[in-house]
Amino acid sequence: MPAKSKAQQMAAGAALAAKRGEKKESELKGASKSMVRPMSEKELHKMASTKRKGKAEHASKS
């Protein structure tokens, strides 16, 4: 599933780095920390590679 906002895309990128071992999981905070374990590397990659153009800074809560 593609990211709905820039913040979501960036969190997925951080979680992907941790999943690949490029970053320590203990360094993650917030949404990225909660994405690491339940999502597969493929899902994280798809979310992190979403184009940012036209995306809201943060996803709406509705």
BELZI-V842678 format. One record per residue. D_FIRST is the distance of its C-alpha to the first C-alpha in Angstrom with 2 decimals. Layout:
BEGIN
((D_FIRST) (D_FIRST))
END
This chain:
BEGIN
((0.00) (3.79) (6.60) (8.94) (12.00) (14.01) (14.73) (11.25) (10.79) (14.26) (13.87) (11.12) (13.65) (16.46) (14.96) (14.34) (17.95) (19.22) (17.59) (19.33) (22.52) (22.81) (22.96) (24.43) (22.32) (25.20) (24.68) (21.31) (21.38) (19.43) (15.67) (15.47) (18.05) (16.25) (13.05) (15.18) (16.42) (13.98) (11.00) (11.75) (12.46) (10.18) (7.02) (8.79) (9.73) (6.59) (6.00) (9.78) (10.42) (9.09) (12.43) (14.21) (16.55) (16.63) (14.40) (16.24) (17.59) (16.30) (14.07) (16.49) (17.49) (17.97))
END
